Amino acid sequence: MTLTVRAATLTDLSAITAIYEDEVLNGTATYELTPPDEAEMTKRFESLVAAGYPYLVAVDEDGAILGYAYAGPFRTRPAYNWFVEDSIYLAREARGQGVGSQLLSELLTQSQAKGFRQMLAVIGGAENAGSIRLHAKAGFEMIGTMKATGLKFGRWVDTVLMQRPLGDGATTIPNPDVFPGPIGRQA
């Protein structure tokens, strides 16, 4: 399969919304219970892109969007500016074909280029072996499992946390005037 990973655009939001809706309704990668509509997904997309975070799609040779990934703020306090959380969602038919690996690889590259120093994967469902393998293959380390954090499909779901340094990680103090994260910055 020929795959292109590129920056997401507003015209991609219909496909992105459909991929996310499927996960909300059928999976545990997100703890949302009601799928947001395209207007809400567009608002979320625009907020992240306007703040300078990377937001990507994987597109096949026919132009079909097979998945998407983005980095966003972990928390809204300025000390977290160098720490991002990743999100990756794939169409069901794209799973197990390397799409997630290509998306995550480019997301790591772009996040590091922007100056971020750490990335966190918050994986819904300890049974989500595909996502755990994907992140481990990309150099993420298991940092913990939070038990019974979500109630979905009539059962308790655990949350797995995995973390990976970017660039210099914690070996140096970053320049506070360089981008990472607009949180708490004065315009």
LUMLOFI-119320 format. One record per residue (C-alpha): residue number from 0; residue in one letter; x, y, z. Coordinates in steps of 0.2 Angstrom, whole numbers. Example, Ala and Ser with C-alpha at 12.3 -4.5 7.8 and 13.67 -1.06 7.14 Angstrom:
2
GUFI  tormi  minu      X      Y      Z
GUFI      0     A     62    -22     39
GUFI      1     S     68     -5     36
//
This chain:
187
GUFI  tormi  minu      X      Y      Z
GUFI      0     M      0      0      0
GUFI      1     T      7     17     -5
GUFI      2     L      4     29     10
GUFI      3     T      6     48     12
GUFI      4     V      7     56     28
GUFI      5     R      3     75     27
GUFI      6     A     -4     89     37
GUFI      7     A    -23     88     40
GUFI      8     T    -34    101     32
GUFI      9     L    -52    106     35
GUFI     10     T    -57     96     20
GUFI     11     D    -51     80     29
GUFI     12     L    -63     83     44
GUFI     13     S    -78     73     37
GUFI     14     A    -66     57     36
GUFI     15     I    -58     61     53
GUFI     16     T    -75     63     61
GUFI     17     A    -81     46     54
GUFI     18     I    -65     37     60
GUFI     19     Y    -67     45     78
GUFI     20     E    -86     41     78
GUFI     21     D    -82     23     75
GUFI     22     E    -69     22     90
GUFI     23     V    -82     31    101
GUFI     24     L    -95     19     97
GUFI     25     N    -85      3     97
GUFI     26     G    -68      5    105
GUFI     27     T    -60     10    121
GUFI     28     A    -46     21    114
GUFI     29     T    -57     36    119
GUFI     30     Y    -68     38    134
GUFI     31     E    -80     49    125
GUFI     32     L    -97     40    125
GUFI     33     T   -106     51    112
GUFI     34     P    -98     55     96
GUFI     35     P    -95     73     93
GUFI     36     D   -101     80     76
GUFI     37     E    -91     87     62
GUFI     38     A    -93    105     69
GUFI     39     E    -86    100     86
GUFI     40     M    -72     90     78
GUFI     41     T    -68    105     67
GUFI     42     K    -67    116     82
GUFI     43     R    -55    105     91
GUFI     44     F    -44    103     75
GUFI     45     E    -44    122     73
GUFI     46     S    -39    125     91
GUFI     47     L    -24    113     90
GUFI     48     V    -18    119     73
GUFI     49     A    -20    138     78
GUFI     50     A     -9    134     93
GUFI     51     G      4    127     83
GUFI     52     Y      2    108     87
GUFI     53     P      5     95     73
GUFI     54     Y    -11     87     66
GUFI     55     L     -8     74     53
GUFI     56     V    -18     62     41
GUFI     57     A    -12     46     32
GUFI     58     V    -19     45     15
GUFI     59     D    -19     30      3
GUFI     60     E    -15     31    -16
GUFI     61     D    -34     33    -19
GUFI     62     G    -35     48     -8
GUFI     63     A    -44     39      6
GUFI     64     I    -40     44     24
GUFI     65     L    -35     29     34
GUFI     66     G    -30     37     50
GUFI     67     Y    -25     53     59
GUFI     68     A    -14     59     73
GUFI     69     Y    -10     74     83
GUFI     70     A     -1     81     97
GUFI     71     G     -9     92    110
GUFI     72     P     -6    100    127
GUFI     73     F     -6     88    142
GUFI     74     R    -12    101    154
GUFI     75     T    -15    119    153
GUFI     76     R     -1    125    165
GUFI     77     P     14    134    158
GUFI     78     A     27    122    166
GUFI     79     Y     19    108    154
GUFI     80     N     23    118    138
GUFI     81     W     37    106    133
GUFI     82     F     26     90    136
GUFI     83     V     13     84    123
GUFI     84     E      1     70    123
GUFI     85     D     -2     61    107
GUFI     86     S    -18     54     99
GUFI     87     I    -19     42     85
GUFI     88     Y    -35     35     77
GUFI     89     L    -36     23     63
GUFI     90     A    -50     17     51
GUFI     91     R    -54     -1     56
GUFI     92     E    -48     -7     38
GUFI     93     A    -31      1     41
GUFI     94     R    -26     -7     57
GUFI     95     G    -11    -19     57
GUFI     96     Q     -4    -12     41
GUFI     97     G      9      0     47
GUFI     98     V     -2     16     45
GUFI     99     G     -1     19     64
GUFI    100     S     18     18     63
GUFI    101     Q     20     30     49
GUFI    102     L      8     42     58
GUFI    103     L     17     41     74
GUFI    104     S     34     42     66
GUFI    105     E     30     59     58
GUFI    106     L     21     65     73
GUFI    107     L     37     62     83
GUFI    108     T     48     71     70
GUFI    109     Q     36     86     69
GUFI    110     S     34     87     88
GUFI    111     Q     53     86     91
GUFI    112     A     56     99     78
GUFI    113     K     44    111     87
GUFI    114     G     55    109    102
GUFI    115     F     44     98    113
GUFI    116     R     54     87    125
GUFI    117     Q     42     73    131
GUFI    118     M     27     64    123
GUFI    119     L     14     55    133
GUFI    120     A      3     41    126
GUFI    121     V    -13     39    136
GUFI    122     I    -20     23    130
GUFI    123     G    -38     18    134
GUFI    124     G    -39      0    138
GUFI    125     A    -25    -10    145
GUFI    126     E    -31    -23    132
GUFI    127     N    -27    -11    118
GUFI    128     A    -12    -22    113
GUFI    129     G    -10    -14     96
GUFI    130     S     -8      4    103
GUFI    131     I      4     -2    116
GUFI    132     R     14    -12    104
GUFI    133     L     14      3     92
GUFI    134     H     21     15    105
GUFI    135     A     33      3    112
GUFI    136     K     40      0     94
GUFI    137     A     42     19     93
GUFI    138     G     53     20    109
GUFI    139     F     39     24    122
GUFI    140     E     42     16    139
GUFI    141     M     28     10    150
GUFI    142     I     26     22    165
GUFI    143     G     10     15    173
GUFI    144     T     -7      8    172
GUFI    145     M    -21     17    181
GUFI    146     K    -34      5    186
GUFI    147     A    -53      6    182
GUFI    148     T    -52     24    176
GUFI    149     G    -66     23    163
GUFI    150     L    -83     15    163
GUFI    151     K    -87     11    145
GUFI    152     F    -98     -3    138
GUFI    153     G   -104     -8    155
GUFI    154     R    -87    -12    162
GUFI    155     W    -72     -3    170
GUFI    156     V    -57      1    158
GUFI    157     D    -39      3    163
GUFI    158     T    -28     17    156
GUFI    159     V    -10     14    151
GUFI    160     L      3     28    151
GUFI    161     M     18     27    140
GUFI    162     Q     31     41    138
GUFI    163     R     45     45    126
GUFI    164     P     58     59    127
GUFI    165     L     60     70    112
GUFI    166     G     76     78    106
GUFI    167     D     87     82    122
GUFI    168     G     73     76    133
GUFI    169     A     77     80    151
GUFI    170     T     96     82    148
GUFI    171     T     96    100    145
GUFI    172     I     84    115    150
GUFI    173     P     75    122    134
GUFI    174     N     76    140    129
GUFI    175     P     60    147    136
GUFI    176     D     58    158    120
GUFI    177     V     56    144    108
GUFI    178     F     39    138    104
GUFI    179     P     34    123    113
GUFI    180     G     17    126    119
GUFI    181     P      7    142    119
GUFI    182     I      0    139    136
GUFI    183     G      3    154    148
GUFI    184     R     13    164    135
GUFI    185     Q     10    182    133
GUFI    186     A      5    188    115
//
